[in-house]
Amino acid sequence: MNAHLNNTGIWRTVVVSLLAIALAACSSKQHDEVVALSKCMKAANYLEDSNLGAAAEYRASFALKNIQGGAKYAMDVAQELRDEAEPQGSSTNPAHVIDVAQKWKDSSYCKKVEADFAVHVDEQVKANLAPVADSTGDKESCNKYVVQVEMYTGRHAQKYHAQVEQSIRASLDGSLGRLKDFQRDVAKEKLAGAGFGAFAAEVYEQCKAGGALSEKILLSKSMQEAQSPTTKALVSYLEVQANKGDCGEFPQDYCKGEYLLTAAATALEKSRKCDQDPATSGCAASSDDMIKQEFEVLEHEKLVSMQEKYAKYVADPEKFDGNAQNNILVVAEKCKRGAIEKGLRDVAYGDYVRSTCLPQAKKEFVRPQAEILARVTARLSR
């Protein structure tokens, strides 16, 4: 049925191919049918008349159904028609060809073929005008929707154009139940405005493979590109690059503002997936919540690595700083002078330096790193 409602069909091909199923020897009545139908097809070809071509195709689908035979008969009929339309072959005056084709088109047979096809189209259109409201995932709903769109775009049902358009709008509007609020708003806007045709075509392309109309609407280009308020807010955040210069509590190790931008970029990617697939996990209600989620993951990983780094440094600074030993000795000078002032000498002085001065100096030397370690540990314990 769909082929008959569209501008494609047998009339576009060479008549020889169209009638390859014709019989080698047939009754006079069958022969008259083959010749008359061939003239309609040939006229459609010469006159570029898609309606006549579709009508002839429809007629051939049942009129030639029980005719069996080979290609020679079809070639003979085709040659007979060419001789009539093009008596001088390729040198025939084009006006003569058109006159003959028009005569064939105006024949009572071809007129009846077109009239029968018009009745067929009317019946098919009326049978498919009911809206397809898919709220349950009906796997047949796409097939019905495809028929409606093909009726809408085909020229053979033009007098029903407004009614078919109304049915398509109703079919789409009644199948929006699986959309999120923001997607439904976009779809409603398109259905009510100038974007209706493009939106209907997008869904049609998805529906051609069959399935549930409500599911295919989700896969349409418009729905895939639609942005939730959360996604829009994340896009805006990244464009403004808010907090970029705020490096936070540990600027020597990482910049909080840059981490927030990285978190926002990750959140945006996830938000877009959430927009396209309601089953995506980790979807938050606001952009702030999504950024916070991603930032906390990034920051936690960084704080854990910082804790490990600073703990190792505080325990053994000489391993990470080639000048640490000399610097510790410099810090220990004050303690050493105090020991001398206390009268310590020789073994007693050496023991005091090793047990008191150097540990104190080392503690003082790593104090900045120890303070950072304490703050990092406190942050991780929250």
MOJOFEN-V197134 format. One record per pair of residues at least 12 apart in sequence whose ideal C-beta (glycine too) atoms are under 8 Angstrom apart, sorted by the first residue. I is the first residue (numbers start at 1). J is the second residue. D is the distance in Angstrom with one decimal. If there is no record, write none. Layout:
# MOJOFEN-V197134
I_J_D ; I_J_D
This chain:
# MOJOFEN-V197134
1_124_5.4 ; 1_147_7.3 ; 2_146_7.3 ; 2_147_6.2 ; 2_150_5.3 ; 3_54_7.9 ; 3_57_7.1 ; 4_54_5.6 ; 4_57_6.6 ; 4_58_4.7 ; 4_61_7.9 ; 4_117_7.2 ; 4_120_6.7 ; 4_121_7.2 ; 4_124_7.5 ; 4_156_7.5 ; 5_54_7.8 ; 5_121_6.5 ; 5_124_6.5 ; 5_125_7.9 ; 5_147_7.9 ; 5_150_5.5 ; 5_151_5.5 ; 5_154_4.4 ; 5_156_5.6 ; 5_157_6.2 ; 6_54_7.4 ; 6_150_5.8 ; 6_153_7.7 ; 6_154_4.8 ; 6_156_7.9 ; 7_50_4.5 ; 7_54_7.1 ; 7_154_6.5 ; 7_155_6.2 ; 8_54_8.0 ; 9_50_7.9 ; 9_53_5.2 ; 9_54_4.9 ; 9_56_7.6 ; 9_57_3.6 ; 10_41_6.5 ; 10_53_7.2 ; 10_56_6.8 ; 10_57_4.2 ; 10_60_6.0 ; 11_41_5.1 ; 11_44_3.9 ; 11_45_5.8 ; 11_49_7.9 ; 11_50_7.6 ; 11_52_7.0 ; 11_53_2.6 ; 11_54_7.2 ; 11_56_5.6 ; 11_57_6.2 ; 12_45_7.3 ; 12_53_6.6 ; 14_78_7.4 ; 15_38_5.5 ; 15_41_5.7 ; 15_42_5.6 ; 15_45_7.5 ; 15_74_7.4 ; 15_77_7.4 ; 15_78_4.5 ; 15_81_6.7 ; 16_71_6.9 ; 16_74_5.5 ; 16_75_5.4 ; 16_78_4.8 ; 18_38_7.6 ; 18_41_5.8 ; 18_60_7.0 ; 18_74_7.6 ; 19_34_6.4 ; 19_38_6.1 ; 19_64_7.4 ; 19_73_7.7 ; 19_74_3.7 ; 19_77_6.2 ; 19_78_7.1 ; 20_70_7.7 ; 20_71_4.9 ; 20_74_5.3 ; 21_64_6.0 ; 21_67_6.3 ; 21_68_7.0 ; 21_69_7.1 ; 21_74_7.8 ; 22_34_5.3 ; 22_64_6.9 ; 22_67_5.7 ; 22_69_5.3 ; 22_73_4.9 ; 22_74_4.7 ; 22_77_6.9 ; 23_67_5.0 ; 23_68_5.6 ; 23_69_3.1 ; 23_73_6.1 ; 24_69_4.3 ; 24_70_5.2 ; 24_72_6.4 ; 24_73_5.0 ; 25_69_7.5 ; 25_73_7.7 ; 26_67_6.6 ; 26_69_7.1 ; 26_73_7.6 ; 30_67_6.1 ; 33_63_5.9 ; 33_64_7.7 ; 34_64_7.2 ; 34_67_7.1 ; 34_73_7.9 ; 34_77_6.0 ; 35_77_5.9 ; 35_80_7.3 ; 35_81_7.8 ; 36_107_7.2 ; 36_109_4.3 ; 36_110_7.6 ; 37_56_6.1 ; 37_59_6.0 ; 37_60_6.1 ; 37_63_6.3 ; 37_64_7.2 ; 37_109_7.7 ; 37_113_7.3 ; 38_77_5.3 ; 38_78_7.0 ; 38_81_5.9 ; 39_81_6.3 ; 39_104_4.1 ; 39_107_6.9 ; 39_109_7.6 ; 39_110_6.9 ; 40_52_6.2 ; 40_55_7.3 ; 40_56_4.3 ; 40_59_7.4 ; 40_104_6.7 ; 40_105_7.3 ; 40_107_7.9 ; 40_109_7.0 ; 40_110_4.3 ; 40_113_5.4 ; 41_53_6.9 ; 41_56_4.7 ; 41_57_8.0 ; 41_60_7.7 ; 42_81_5.1 ; 42_85_6.9 ; 42_101_7.0 ; 42_104_6.8 ; 43_101_4.4 ; 43_102_7.4 ; 43_104_4.1 ; 43_105_4.4 ; 43_110_6.6 ; 44_56_6.0 ; 44_105_7.8 ; 46_85_6.9 ; 46_97_5.9 ; 46_98_6.6 ; 46_100_7.9 ; 46_101_3.7 ; 47_98_7.1 ; 47_101_5.1 ; 47_102_6.9 ; 47_105_6.3 ; 49_105_6.8 ; 50_155_6.6 ; 51_114_6.8 ; 51_117_7.7 ; 51_155_6.8 ; 51_156_6.1 ; 52_105_6.1 ; 52_110_6.7 ; 52_113_7.6 ; 52_114_6.1 ; 54_117_6.6 ; 54_156_6.1 ; 55_113_4.9 ; 55_114_4.7 ; 55_116_7.3 ; 55_117_3.4 ; 55_118_7.8 ; 56_110_7.8 ; 56_113_5.9 ; 58_113_8.0 ; 58_116_7.6 ; 58_117_5.0 ; 58_120_6.0 ; 59_113_4.9 ; 59_116_6.9 ; 59_117_7.2 ; 84_100_6.1 ; 85_97_5.2 ; 85_100_4.5 ; 85_101_6.5 ; 117_156_7.6 ; 121_156_4.9 ; 121_157_5.7 ; 124_151_7.6 ; 125_151_5.6 ; 125_157_4.9 ; 125_160_4.8 ; 125_163_8.0 ; 125_164_6.9 ; 128_144_6.8 ; 128_147_4.9 ; 128_148_5.9 ; 128_151_6.5 ; 128_167_7.9 ; 129_148_8.0 ; 129_160_7.5 ; 129_163_5.9 ; 129_164_6.9 ; 129_167_5.2 ; 130_167_7.0 ; 131_167_5.2 ; 131_170_3.6 ; 131_171_4.6 ; 131_174_5.9 ; 132_144_4.5 ; 132_145_5.2 ; 132_148_7.1 ; 132_171_4.2 ; 132_174_7.5 ; 132_175_7.1 ; 132_213_6.0 ; 133_170_7.2 ; 133_171_6.7 ; 133_174_2.9 ; 133_175_6.0 ; 134_171_7.9 ; 134_174_7.2 ; 134_175_4.2 ; 134_212_5.7 ; 134_213_4.1 ; 134_214_4.5 ; 135_174_7.1 ; 135_175_6.9 ; 135_177_4.9 ; 135_214_6.8 ; 137_212_4.3 ; 137_214_6.3 ; 137_215_6.6 ; 138_212_5.7 ; 138_213_7.4 ; 139_210_7.0 ; 139_211_6.0 ; 139_212_5.6 ; 141_175_7.0 ; 141_212_5.7 ; 141_213_4.0 ; 141_214_7.4 ; 142_206_7.9 ; 142_207_3.7 ; 142_208_7.9 ; 142_209_7.8 ; 142_210_5.3 ; 142_211_4.9 ; 142_212_6.6 ; 142_213_5.3 ; 142_216_5.8 ; 143_207_7.8 ; 143_210_6.1 ; 144_171_7.8 ; 144_213_8.0 ; 145_168_7.6 ; 145_171_5.5 ; 145_203_7.1 ; 145_204_7.2 ; 145_207_5.3 ; 145_213_5.1 ; 146_204_6.4 ; 146_207_5.3 ; 146_208_6.1 ; 148_164_6.1 ; 148_167_5.6 ; 148_168_5.2 ; 148_171_6.3 ; 149_168_6.4 ; 149_200_6.1 ; 149_201_7.4 ; 149_204_4.4 ; 149_207_7.9 ; 151_164_5.0 ; 152_164_4.6 ; 152_165_6.1 ; 152_168_6.0 ; 152_200_7.6 ; 165_196_7.9 ; 168_200_5.5 ; 169_191_5.5 ; 169_196_6.7 ; 171_213_6.9 ; 172_187_7.1 ; 172_191_5.9 ; 172_199_7.4 ; 172_200_6.7 ; 172_203_6.6 ; 172_213_7.8 ; 172_217_6.9 ; 173_188_7.5 ; 173_191_5.8 ; 175_213_4.6 ; 175_214_4.5 ; 175_217_6.0 ; 176_188_7.6 ; 176_214_7.5 ; 176_217_6.7 ; 177_214_6.1 ; 178_214_4.8 ; 178_215_6.9 ; 178_217_7.4 ; 178_218_6.1 ; 178_278_7.5 ; 179_217_6.9 ; 179_218_6.8 ; 179_223_6.9 ; 180_228_6.7 ; 180_275_7.4 ; 180_278_6.5 ; 182_226_6.3 ; 182_227_7.3 ; 182_228_4.7 ; 182_229_6.4 ; 182_275_7.7 ; 183_218_7.7 ; 183_223_5.3 ; 183_226_5.0 ; 183_275_7.6 ; 186_222_6.2 ; 186_223_7.2 ; 186_226_4.5 ; 187_199_7.1 ; 187_217_7.0 ; 187_222_7.2 ; 187_223_7.1 ; 190_222_6.2 ; 195_222_7.6 ; 198_222_7.7 ; 199_220_6.9 ; 199_222_5.4 ; 202_220_4.0 ; 202_221_4.8 ; 202_222_5.9 ; 203_216_5.8 ; 203_217_5.5 ; 203_220_5.0 ; 206_219_4.8 ; 206_220_5.8 ; 218_276_7.7 ; 223_276_7.7 ; 224_276_5.6 ; 226_275_6.5 ; 227_272_7.8 ; 227_275_6.4 ; 228_271_6.7 ; 228_274_7.2 ; 228_275_5.1 ; 230_271_5.2 ; 230_274_7.7 ; 230_284_7.1 ; 230_285_7.2 ; 230_286_6.2 ; 230_287_5.1 ; 230_290_6.5 ; 231_268_6.7 ; 231_271_4.5 ; 231_272_5.9 ; 231_275_5.7 ; 233_286_7.4 ; 233_287_3.7 ; 234_264_5.7 ; 234_267_5.6 ; 234_268_4.2 ; 234_271_5.7 ; 234_287_4.8 ; 234_290_6.9 ; 234_291_7.4 ; 235_268_6.6 ; 237_264_5.1 ; 237_287_6.3 ; 237_291_7.2 ; 238_261_6.7 ; 238_264_5.4 ; 238_265_6.4 ; 238_268_6.6 ; 241_261_6.3 ; 242_260_7.8 ; 243_256_7.3 ; 243_257_4.4 ; 243_260_5.2 ; 243_261_7.8 ; 244_257_4.5 ; 244_258_6.8 ; 244_261_6.3 ; 245_257_5.8 ; 249_375_6.9 ; 250_306_7.0 ; 250_372_7.0 ; 250_375_7.8 ; 250_376_7.5 ; 252_372_7.9 ; 253_302_7.0 ; 253_306_5.5 ; 254_299_7.9 ; 254_302_5.3 ; 256_299_7.8 ; 259_295_6.0 ; 259_298_5.2 ; 259_299_6.2 ; 259_302_7.5 ; 260_291_6.4 ; 260_295_5.7 ; 262_294_7.8 ; 262_298_6.3 ; 263_291_5.1 ; 263_292_7.9 ; 263_293_7.9 ; 263_294_3.7 ; 263_295_3.9 ; 263_297_7.8 ; 263_298_5.7 ; 264_287_7.8 ; 264_291_5.1 ; 264_294_7.5 ; 266_294_4.6 ; 267_287_7.0 ; 267_290_3.8 ; 267_291_5.2 ; 267_293_7.1 ; 267_294_4.9 ; 270_282_5.9 ; 270_283_7.3 ; 270_290_6.8 ; 270_294_7.8 ; 271_283_7.3 ; 271_287_7.6 ; 271_290_6.1 ; 300_380_7.5 ; 303_376_5.4 ; 303_379_5.7 ; 303_380_5.5 ; 304_380_7.0 ; 306_372_7.5 ; 306_376_5.1 ; 307_373_6.7 ; 307_376_4.9 ; 307_377_6.1 ; 307_380_6.4 ; 310_369_5.1 ; 310_370_7.6 ; 310_372_5.6 ; 310_373_4.0 ; 310_376_6.6 ; 311_373_6.0 ; 313_366_6.7 ; 313_369_5.1 ; 314_366_4.8 ; 314_369_5.5 ; 314_370_5.1 ; 314_373_6.0 ; 317_362_7.1 ; 317_365_6.5 ; 317_366_5.4 ; 317_369_7.7 ; 324_365_6.9 ; 327_365_5.9 ; 328_358_6.7 ; 328_361_4.7 ; 328_362_5.2 ; 328_365_5.0 ; 329_358_8.0 ; 329_361_7.2 ; 331_361_4.0 ; 331_364_5.3 ; 331_365_5.4 ; 332_353_7.0 ; 332_357_4.4 ; 332_358_5.6 ; 332_360_7.3 ; 332_361_3.6 ; 335_353_7.5 ; 335_356_6.5 ; 335_357_3.6 ; 335_360_5.8 ; 335_361_6.6 ; 336_353_5.9 ; 336_357_5.6 ; 339_352_4.8 ; 339_353_6.6 ; 339_356_7.8 ; 339_357_6.8
